[in-house]
Amino acid sequence: MLINFFFALKNAKIPVSITELLHLLEVLKANLVYADVDKFYYLSRMALVKDERHFDKFDRAFGTYFKGLEDLSSMIASMLPDEFLRREFEKNLTPEELEKIKSLGGLEKMIEEFKRQIEEAARSQEKQGEGKDKDKEGKGENGRGREGRERKGKKRRGQRTWDKRDYKSYDDNVELGTRGMKISLRRLRKLARTGAEDEFDINTTIDKTAKNGGLLDIVMRPERRNTVKVLLFLDYGGSMDAHVKVCEELFSAARSEFKHLETYYFHNFIYDGVWKQHNRRMNERMDTFDLLHKYAHDYRVIIVGDAAMAPYEITHAGGSVEHWNEEAGAIWLQRLMDTFDKLIWINPTPLDTWEYSSSVALTKKLVDEQMYPLTIRGIEDGMNFLSK
């Protein structure tokens, strides 16, 4: 059974391994879960799924494989041979009970008679219920009539856990909200304890208190912070208007994840000037040349833009649509590549459209192929590159 379930998860593109399947079998042998499909769902998800972005795929695969199953006892019973069940049942009977079963015509006859009695009792109960409903003239449970009975029935049946699809957002290739982006950005981390000692160190406090013979010795320590420094360049205006929402979410996620974050705006491509506030771009520009000397080489550079423009805007002087640039954008991008240790370009347009744009292909080549789509998988891959 679990072998086929394992292959069902593989077919759903969930990265499960034989080692994880063996761990699940070991837990089941310990009888932590028995004849309860909900508990088996949580246990198998915990053992087999390593990343929460695959939870929705797991729910769909689980629901398809165990479709119509309310508990595991019926499945287990269906897997056991009838002869085995008969022997196990007869082991618990006394000689007198075995003789009585034979007098009734054998075990099969007794089971058929038992089923017949159950069906008759169910029909009788159903008729009694219909009579009560007529007497109530639509007043139903709690004075709500038929609607009350329907609600009560729905509440009693409930919804299976894997049908709720709580984790639908966590897909590799879907543009997601701030939470999903935060999870992906956390791959770019270098944690260190710096600054004021304002965090309670419980383990060291316990050790020192024990060594002092029970005399309390409170120890504080600096909070662990992400020490990675990031330069974020955001394309603004023009064709980027269609991507404002997702770029805002990425910006919000980056601000919460990186303590050392510097943000600048540009339009279409980075030339000789960038700016902190887009509405003041004409008056408060910062020379890109000064920026190259202001920040240390260990800053990680993230450029966000769709790279949708005429190729000459990248390759020629005067290519900017806002001002006359004496040097081509390609030259300025190369200077960024030469100055900082790591640089990536994140593109909010779908990956399968890049091949149709010559400017995207040119930009991707200029950043040494380090262009990633603005999806969860794309951000994760970009952060993995920056963290090397």
C-alpha positions in Angstrom: 0.0 0.0 0.0 2.6 2.6 1.0 4.8 1.7 -2.0 2.0 2.8 -4.3 1.4 5.9 -2.1 5.1 6.7 -2.4 4.9 6.6 -6.2 1.8 8.7 -6.2 3.7 11.4 -4.3 6.6 11.1 -6.8 4.1 11.5 -9.7 2.9 14.7 -8.0 6.4 16.1 -8.3 7.0 15.9 -4.5 10.7 15.2 -3.7 10.2 12.2 -1.5 13.0 9.6 -0.9 13.2 6.0 0.1 14.9 7.0 3.4 11.8 9.0 4.3 9.5 6.2 3.4 11.5 3.8 5.7 11.2 6.3 8.5 7.5 6.4 8.1 7.3 2.6 8.2 9.4 2.6 11.4 6.9 5.0 13.0 3.9 2.9 11.9 5.5 -0.2 13.4 5.7 1.6 16.7 1.8 1.9 16.6 1.8 5.6 17.0 -1.1 5.7 14.5 -3.7 3.0 13.9 -6.9 3.1 12.0 -7.2 6.9 11.9 -6.7 8.5 8.5 -6.4 12.1 9.9 -3.6 11.1 12.2 -1.9 9.1 9.3 -2.2 12.3 7.1 -0.3 14.4 9.6 2.2 11.7 10.3 3.0 10.9 6.7 3.2 14.6 5.8 5.7 15.2 8.6 7.8 12.2 7.6 7.7 12.6 3.8 7.5 16.4 3.1 10.6 18.4 3.8 9.4 21.8 2.5 6.1 23.5 3.3 5.8 24.8 -0.3 4.9 21.1 -1.2 2.1 20.8 1.3 -0.6 21.7 -1.3 0.7 19.1 -3.7 0.8 16.5 -0.9 -2.8 17.3 0.0 -3.9 16.8 -3.5 -2.0 13.6 -3.9 -3.2 12.3 -0.6 -6.8 13.1 -1.4 -6.6 11.4 -4.8 -4.9 8.3 -3.4 -7.2 7.8 -0.4 -10.4 9.0 -2.1 -13.5 7.9 -0.3 -11.6 6.5 2.7 -12.9 7.7 6.1 -10.7 5.5 8.2 -7.8 3.1 7.8 -9.5 0.2 9.4 -11.6 -0.6 6.3 -8.5 -0.4 4.1 -6.5 -2.7 6.4 -9.4 -5.2 6.5 -9.6 -5.2 2.7 -5.9 -6.1 2.5 -6.2 -9.2 4.8 -7.2 -12.6 3.3 -10.6 -13.9 4.4 -9.0 -17.2 5.7 -6.7 -15.2 8.0 -9.6 -13.2 9.4 -11.6 -16.4 9.9 -8.8 -18.0 11.9 -8.3 -14.9 14.0 -12.0 -14.7 14.7 -12.3 -18.4 15.7 -9.4 -18.2 18.1 -11.5 -16.0 20.4 -14.5 -18.3 20.4 -15.2 -21.0 23.0 -16.1 -24.6 21.8 -19.8 -23.9 22.7 -19.8 -20.8 20.6 -18.3 -22.6 17.7 -21.0 -25.3 17.9 -23.7 -22.7 18.0 -22.3 -21.1 14.8 -22.3 -24.5 13.1 -25.9 -25.0 14.1 -26.8 -21.6 12.4 -25.3 -22.8 9.1 -21.7 -21.7 9.5 -20.0 -18.3 9.8 -21.2 -17.0 6.4 -24.8 -17.6 7.3 -24.4 -15.9 10.7 -22.8 -12.8 9.0 -25.6 -12.6 6.5 -28.3 -12.8 9.2 -26.5 -10.1 11.2 -26.4 -7.8 8.1 -30.1 -8.4 7.5 -31.0 -7.4 11.1 -28.8 -4.3 10.8 -30.5 -3.2 7.6 -34.0 -3.8 9.1 -33.1 -1.7 12.1 -31.8 1.1 9.9 -35.0 1.1 7.8 -37.1 1.1 10.9 -35.1 4.1 12.4 -35.4 6.0 9.1 -39.2 5.6 9.1 -39.4 6.8 12.7 -37.4 9.8 11.8 -39.6 10.7 8.8 -42.6 10.5 11.1 -41.0 12.9 13.6 -40.2 15.4 10.8 -43.8 15.4 9.6 -45.0 16.1 13.2 -42.6 19.0 13.5 -44.0 20.6 10.3 -40.6 22.0 9.3 -39.5 23.1 12.7 -36.3 21.0 12.6 -33.5 21.1 15.1 -33.1 24.2 17.2 -36.1 25.8 15.4 -34.3 26.1 12.1 -36.3 23.4 10.2 -34.6 21.6 7.3 -31.8 24.2 7.2 -31.0 23.3 10.8 -30.8 19.6 10.0 -28.7 20.2 6.9 -26.3 22.4 8.9 -26.1 19.8 11.7 -25.4 17.1 9.2 -22.6 19.1 7.5 -21.1 19.9 10.9 -21.2 16.2 11.8 -19.5 15.0 8.6 -17.0 17.8 8.6 -14.3 18.4 6.0 -11.3 16.2 5.7 -8.0 18.0 6.6 -6.3 17.4 3.3 -9.3 18.9 1.4 -9.0 22.3 3.1 -6.0 23.1 0.9 -4.5 25.6 3.4 -1.1 25.6 1.7 -2.2 26.3 -1.8 -0.1 29.5 -2.0 3.2 27.5 -1.6 3.9 26.7 -5.2 7.3 27.0 -6.8 6.3 29.0 -9.9 3.5 31.3 -8.6 4.0 34.9 -7.8 3.2 35.1 -4.1 2.7 37.6 -1.3 5.0 38.9 1.3 5.1 35.8 3.6 6.2 33.5 0.8 8.9 35.9 -0.3 10.2 36.3 3.3 10.6 32.6 3.5 12.7 32.6 0.3 14.8 35.6 1.2 15.8 33.9 4.5 18.1 31.7 2.5 20.4 34.7 2.2 21.5 34.8 5.9 24.7 35.2 7.9 23.6 35.3 11.5 25.8 36.8 14.2 25.3 38.2 17.7 26.1 41.8 17.6 25.0 45.0 19.4 23.6 45.5 22.9 23.1 42.5 25.2 19.3 42.6 25.4 18.4 39.0 25.0 18.0 36.6 27.9 20.4 33.6 27.6 18.5 30.9 29.5 20.9 28.0 28.9 24.0 29.9 30.1 21.9 31.3 33.1 21.0 27.8 34.1 24.6 26.5 33.9 26.0 29.4 35.8 23.3 29.3 38.5 24.0 25.6 39.0 27.7 26.2 39.3 27.0 28.9 41.9 25.2 26.5 44.1 21.7 27.8 43.2 22.5 31.5 43.5 20.8 33.1 40.5 23.3 34.4 37.9 21.4 36.0 35.0 23.2 36.2 31.7 22.2 38.4 28.8 23.5 38.2 25.2 23.2 40.2 21.9 20.3 39.2 19.6 21.2 37.1 16.6 20.8 39.3 13.5 21.3 38.8 9.8 24.6 40.6 9.0 24.2 40.3 5.2 24.3 43.7 3.5 22.1 44.2 0.4 21.9 46.9 -2.3 18.4 46.7 -3.9 17.8 48.5 -7.2 14.2 48.7 -8.4 13.0 49.6 -11.9 10.1 52.0 -11.7 7.6 53.3 -14.3 6.7 52.4 -17.9 6.3 48.7 -18.4 7.0 48.1 -14.7 3.6 49.6 -13.8 2.1 46.1 -14.4 4.3 44.7 -11.7 3.9 47.3 -9.0 2.0 45.1 -6.5 4.5 42.1 -6.6 7.5 44.5 -6.5 6.0 46.2 -3.4 5.6 42.8 -1.7 9.2 42.0 -2.5 10.4 45.4 -1.2 8.4 44.9 2.0 9.7 41.4 2.5 13.3 42.6 1.9 13.0 45.4 4.5 11.8 43.0 7.1 14.5 40.4 6.4 17.6 42.5 5.9 18.9 44.8 8.6 21.5 46.3 6.3 19.4 47.2 3.2 19.9 50.2 0.8 17.4 50.8 -1.9 17.6 52.9 -5.1 15.4 53.4 -8.1 16.1 53.5 -11.8 14.1 53.5 -15.0 14.6 50.8 -17.6 18.3 50.4 -17.0 21.0 51.7 -14.6 23.0 54.6 -16.1 25.0 57.3 -14.5 22.5 58.2 -11.8 20.0 56.5 -9.4 17.7 58.0 -6.8 16.2 57.2 -3.4 12.7 58.6 -4.0 11.1 58.3 -7.4 9.1 61.5 -7.2 12.4 63.4 -6.7 14.4 61.6 -9.4 15.1 64.8 -11.3 16.4 66.8 -8.3 18.0 64.3 -5.9 19.9 61.9 -8.0 23.0 60.1 -6.7 25.8 59.5 -9.1 26.3 55.8 -9.8 30.0 56.4 -9.8 29.8 57.7 -6.1 27.6 54.7 -5.2 30.3 52.3 -6.4 32.7 53.9 -3.9 30.3 54.4 -1.0 29.4 50.7 -0.3 31.8 47.9 0.5 32.5 45.1 -2.0 30.7 42.5 0.2 27.3 44.1 -0.4 25.0 41.7 -2.3 23.3 43.4 -5.2 19.8 42.6 -6.3 18.4 44.4 -9.4 14.6 44.1 -10.0 13.3 44.9 -13.5 11.6 43.5 -16.5 14.5 44.4 -18.8 11.8 45.3 -21.5 13.2 48.0 -23.7 14.9 48.7 -27.0 18.3 47.0 -27.2 20.0 50.4 -28.0 18.9 51.6 -24.6 21.4 49.1 -23.2 24.2 49.2 -25.7 24.5 52.9 -26.8 25.2 56.2 -25.3 22.1 58.4 -25.3 19.9 55.3 -25.0 18.1 56.5 -21.9 14.6 57.8 -22.5 14.8 60.4 -19.7 18.2 62.0 -20.2 21.4 61.9 -22.3 23.7 59.3 -20.9 27.3 59.7 -22.1 28.1 56.0 -21.5 26.0 53.0 -22.3 24.0 51.2 -19.7 25.9 48.0 -20.4 29.1 49.8 -19.2 27.5 50.8 -15.9 26.2 47.4 -15.3 29.6 45.9 -15.9 31.1 48.3 -13.4 28.6 47.1 -10.8 29.6 43.5 -11.6 33.2 44.4 -11.2 32.8 46.3 -7.9 30.5 44.0 -5.9 31.2 40.3 -5.2 27.7 39.0 -6.0 24.9 40.4 -8.3 21.7 39.0 -9.6 18.8 40.3 -11.7 15.2 39.4 -10.7 12.7 39.6 -13.5 8.9 39.9 -12.7 7.9 38.7 -16.2 7.1 35.0 -16.8 10.2 32.9 -17.5 8.7 31.4 -20.7 8.4 34.8 -22.3 12.1 35.8 -21.9 13.2 34.1 -25.1 11.0 36.4 -27.2 12.7 39.6 -25.9 16.2 40.5 -27.2 16.7 43.1 -24.4 16.0 40.4 -21.8 18.5 38.0 -23.4 21.1 40.8 -23.6 20.6 41.8 -20.0 20.8 38.1 -18.9 24.1 37.8 -20.7 25.5 40.9 -19.1 24.8 39.5 -15.6 26.5 36.2 -16.4 23.2 34.4 -16.7 22.2 35.2 -13.1 18.7 36.3 -14.0 15.8 34.8 -12.0 12.0 35.0 -12.2 10.1 36.7 -9.5 8.7 33.5 -8.1 9.3 31.5 -4.9 11.7 29.1 -6.7 13.3 32.0 -8.5 14.0 34.0 -5.3 15.3 30.9 -3.6 17.7 30.1 -6.4 18.9 33.7 -6.5 19.5 33.8 -2.7 21.4 30.5 -2.9 23.7 32.1 -5.5 24.2 35.3 -3.4 24.9 33.2 -0.2 27.8 31.2 -1.8 
